[in-house]
Amino acid sequence: DAQSLGIATIYQELSLVPQLTVAENILLGHEPSRAGVIDRAAMRDAARRSLAEVGLDLDPDRRLDRLGIAEQQMVEVAKALFRRARVLVMDEPTSALTAREIDRLFDVIRRVTAAGVAVVYISHRMRELAEIGTRVTVLRDGRAVGTFPLPETSFDALIRLMANREVRDHFPRRRCKAGDELLRLEHVSGPSGAPRVDDVSLTVCRGEIVGLAGLLGAGRTELARLVFGADRPSSGRVVVSGRDVTPKTPRQAIAAGIGFLPEDRKRHGLVLMRSVGENIGLPSLARWSRAGVVSGRTEHETAERWVTELRIKTPTVAERVVRLSGGTQQKVVLARWLAADASLLVMDEPTRGVDVGAKVEIYELMNRLTDAGAGILMISSELPEVLGMSDRIYVMRHGRIQAEIDAASASEERVLQAALGLAS
């Protein structure tokens, strides 16, 4: 019905078919044919015209899985325009894009709106809304709480409405009380077949939040996977609390007290069709089992405890995780590691796709954890987040540590210079 009314949606998780070509994706379900046979030449021509509308010069015969995320999003827009969409709904379209790719996407949005297409742009990023929007509607708990003109409306006013409270500090401060060394990486390098991490050494102490900054492709996520045992290092040591644990599997990392919040929580962090309780209990099943049978009572009581402690918004612990918001899903992943007594948390993009109110709650939880003696290694592409939450910052470039910066002397300029290899 929506398509027949001219409404198209581009979801945060793209709804394209990776194994098909660009042209096949754009015309999927609308393929031109002659005598019952698909007309490939006509398909390519139609795809080229749609791609031209978004300013994209791509080979229509190229497989989609050979394109970057930014180009795939442009193909989604071209697909919508081919279907003569009059309303284009975009859900968090910049969550996986670089600054340059975001600028390019905005150029496309301006182009399609100039052609008469209405765009509904869903985002938690205030600056993007101010740059691209003309009006903003704030939703809270499934209800519209107001519509305001942009850019006249202040960020603080919008944040107040989203969080339903005064947010005095987007990055709640705490006094760092760094304790004993918790994590030490000694000359760690990635697998020989994929050497994205090269001779990395760093430390995280109890009570510390250590930020890991860098440009896309710098090797930060790959380093996180090595620490958690998802990939095996070709050389170097992972030392936790003075003991060489160098995990070869996630099971070994969990046994050493390491927890991991992955960048893509839906694909790698959660079992979406299972319950909140089951997701929280995953790393702890062995501890809760007798003769191979998991204690359902222990699982339920533990889940109830952490749902209450972290203020996880769910009707019951039996609710499927797929039904929860992004911020609530992230809290479920965090609760999992608290239930498993993890002392070191590796957090890869911990607030990606999370609204402002939930972000502040996650920051407060991070502070509570470090106050209790945990250590956090936080990877983030948002510089304000890195600067606002970190006690120390490591900057990666081409798989190596380029700089270590104390929070007191850190600035966006200094971090960017190191990330670009311009630091003296």
N, C-alpha and C positions, 0 to 999 in steps of 0.2 A: 504493500500500500504506500509506504513512504517513497519508494522509487517512482511509483506512478504519479505522485504529487510533486516530484522534482526535488526530493530531499535525499542527500547523500551524506554518509558519515565516514570519516577517517579515524579509526580507533587508535589508541595508544599502541596496541599490538596490531600491526598491519594485517589486513585481511586479503593478502595477495597469495598467489601460488608460486613458491620459489622455483619449482622445477619447470615452469612455463616461461615463454619468452615475454618480453615487454608488450608486444602487440597482442599476444594471446591473453595476457592479464587485462589489458585495457578493454578488449572487446569480448571478454568472457561472457557467454550466454547471448551475445549479439553478433556472432560471426557472420559475415556476408557469404553467400554461397551461390553457385551456379550449377544447375541440374543436380542439386543435392550434394555437391562437393564444395568444401570450404574454399573460397576464393582468397588465396594467400596474398596475392598482389594487392587486392582491394583492402585486405586487412592491414597490410603494412602502410598503405597510403592513409587510411583512416587514423591509424596510430600516430603517424608522423604529424598529421594535422592537430591532433589533440596534444601531442607533446609540444608542438610549436606554440600552442595557446599558453603554455606555462613557461615558455622560453627554454625548453630542454632539447638539446641536440643529442639524441640517443639512437643507436641502432635498434630498430624495432625487433630484430631477430635475436637480440642478446638475451641470454637467460637472466631472469630476475635475481637469482641468488649470486650473480656476479656483480651486482650493484651494491653501493653503500646504502646505509639507512636513509640518508638525505635524498638520494636519487629515487629510492623506492617510494618515499613519501610523495615526491613529485609525480611519480607514475600513478599513485592513488588519486592525486588531484586531477591528472589528465583523464583517468578513468571516469571520475565524476563528471567532468566537463563533456566527455563523449556521450554520457547519458543525459546531457542537457540539464544538469542539476541547477536548480534556482536557489536552493539553500544548501550550504556546505557546512557540516558540523565537524569540527576538528578537536579531538580529545588529546590534550597534552602533546601537541605535535613536536615540541622542541626538546622533549625529555632526554633524547639520545643524540642531540645535534651539537656540533661545535658552534662557536660564535659566528664564524663565516657562513656556515650552513643555515643558521637562523636568519641572517640577513638576506640570504638568497630566498628562503621560504617566505619572508615578509614581502619581498619584491613580487613573488608569485601571488600572494594574497591581495596585494594592492592591485595587481593586474586583473585578477578575476572580479574583485569588487568594482573596479572601474567599468567592467563589462556588464555589470548589473546583477552579479551573484551576491546573495547575502551570506555572510560568514558568521557562524556561531563558534567562537574560539574559547575552548575550555582550558584554563590554566591557573596554577597557583602562583605564577611568576608575575609580580606586580609591574615590573618595568616593561615586560612584554605587553601587558594589557594596556599600559599607558601609551606605548609606541604604536600599537596596531589597532586599538579599539576606539570606538566613538561613544559607546555606552557600556556599562558593566552592571550585571545582575549578580548579587551575592546569594548563594545557596548555603543553608545550614541545616543539617539533619533532614535533608530532603525537601525543605521549604524555601521559597524565595523570600528573603528578608528586606529586599530593597533594590531599586534600579537607579543608577546615578550616571551623570555625564562624565566623560573622560576628555582631556586629562585634568579637569578641574578638581576632581575628588582626590583627597590625599590618601597615600598608602596607609597611614595610621588608622584613618577612619574605616577603610575596607578591612584591615586586619582585625580591628575591634569587632566588626560585625561578623566576620568569619569565625573568630574564636569565642564570641559572646562574652568577652571580658577584656579588660585593659591588658595589653601585652606591653609591659614597660621595657623589657629587654628581649629582643629576638634571640639573643644568645645569653641565657642566664649565667651569670658569673659565679665562680667559686674560687676559693683559694687553693691552689695546687699544693698538695702535701705528698710529693714524690717519695716513695718508700724504697724498698729493696728492688733490685733489678728483677723483672718478671720474664721478659723476653729478650733474647739476644740472637741476632742473625749474624753469622760469621761467614763472610765471603760466599754467599749463596748465589748460585747460578741456576737458570732454568734447564729443562730437558734439552739434550743436545739437538733434537729435531726442531725445537722451537725456542731458541735462545733469546726470549724477550727480557729475561732477567739476567744481569751480568755482574757478578762479584759484588753483591749487595750486603752491606753490614749496617745494622741499626740496633737500637735498644728501646725497650718500653719498660718503665718502672711501675710498680704498684701505685695507684692513685693518679696516674697520668693519662691524659688523652694526647696521643701523638698523631698529628696529621700527616697524611701522605699526599702531596700535591704533584701535579704534572699535567702535560698536555695529553690528549687522546693518543693512545698507542705508546705511552711512555713505559708501560710494563707494570703499572700499579696492580691491576686485577690479577695479572699473572703471578705477581709476588704474593698476593693474598692466597691464591690457590696453592702455592708451594708451602706456605705456613700451615695451611689447613690439611695438607696431605692429599689434595685433589689431584695434584701433579707431583712427580718426583723430581727433586733437584739433581742435577748432574754433579754438583760439588757443593761444599759448604756444610754448615751445621745450623740446626734450629735448637736453641737451648732455652728451656723453660725452668725457671727457679733453680738455675745452676746445673740442671741435668740435660744431657744431650738426648733430645727426643726425636729429632729429624724425622717427622712422620712420613711414612710411605703410603698411608691410607688415611681417610678421614676418621676411621675408627680409632687409629692410634693417636690422632690429634685430639679427639674427644677425651680419650683416656688420660691425656696429658693436661686436660683442663682448658683446651682451646675451643672457642665457639666461633662460628662464621655466619655473618649476615651477608648473603651474596648480592651482587648488583641487580640481578634479575630475580626478585623474590618469587615471582609466579612460576618461572621455569625451574629454578634451582633451589628455592628456599622453602617451598610449601607443597603439600599435596592438596590441591585445591578442592577436590571432591570429597575429602575427608573432613572430620570435625575439628573444631578448635582444640578439644581435649586430645585427640589423636595426634595432631600436629605438635602440640606442646610436648607430648610424651615421647616423640620418636627417638631421641638419643638416649633416653633413660629406660627403655624397655627391658634391657638385660638386668638392671638393678631392681626392677619391679616384678621380675619373674621368679616363679618357683616351679621347678620341674618343667620348664619350658612354657608355662602358662602365665600370662601377664595378669597382674592383680588389677581388675577393672576399678575396684574401689580406690586403690592408691592413685591410679591414673586420673580418676574423676576428682578426687580431693585435691590433688596437686594442681590440676587445671583450674579448679575453682579458686584456689588460693591466689594463683598468679593473675587470673582474670580480675580478681578484686584488687590485688596489689597494684597492677599496672593500669587499672581503670579501662580495661578492654571492653569496648562497646559491642556486646553480642547478647542476643536474647538468652542463650544458654551455652554451655560448653559443648553441647551436641550440634550446634549450628555449623553448617559447612563453611569452610574458610572462603570459598569462592563468592559468598554472599556479602562479605565484609568490605569496607572501604580500604584504600591503599594504606592509610595510616594505621588502621586497626590490624591489618594483615602484618604490617611490620612489627607491631607490638607482640603479635603471636610468635613471630620468629624470635624476638628478644626474650619473651617468656620461656621459650624452649630452652635457651641456654642458661637462664637463671635457674630453671628447674633441674638442669644437669650440673649445676654448681661450677660452671665455667669461670675461671679466674682471668682469662685473657679473651677479649672479644675483638675479632677482626671484622670491621664494619665497612663494607664496600657500598658507597653512595647510600648512607642510611636514611636519607630523607627524600630520595627521588620519588616523584609522583605522590607526594604527601602534602596535605594542605597546611597553611601557616599555623593553625592552632595545634595540629598533631605534631608538627615539627618542634614546636616549643616543648611539648610534652616529652618527645623523644630526647631532646637535649637535656631536660631535667632528669630523665631516667639515666642518661649517660653520666651526669654529675653524681647522682645517687650511687651508681655502681662504683665509680672511682673513689668516692668518699668512703665506701665500704671496703676499699683495698683492691678492687679489680684494676686491670689495665686495659686500655682501648687503643687499637691501631685503626685510625679512621681514614678511609680513602674518600675524597670528595672532589668533584669538578667545580663546585661552587666556592670560589675564593672567599667570599664573606663568611661562609660556614667554616672553612679551614681556619681563617684568622680568628673568628669569634669563639671557636670551641677548643682549639689546640693549645697545649702547654709548650710543645715543641713541634716543629714542622720539618719534615724531610721533603726535598723536591727531587723527583725522578726525571731523567731525560735519557732516551735511548736505552732503557733498561738498567741504568746506573743511578746511584745517588749523586746528584749534582751539588746539593747544598743541604746543610742542617742549619735551621734558623730558630732562635729562641723567640717565644711569643712576644716578649717585650719589645723586640726590635723588628718584628715582622711587619710587612706592608704588602699590599697587592703588587706594587711595582717591583719590590725585591723578589717576591715569589715568581712573578712572571719573567723577570730577567733570568732567574736561574732555570726556569722551565724552557726558556728559549736559548739557553747557553750563552747568555750575554753577561752573566755575573762575573765580576772581576776576581 
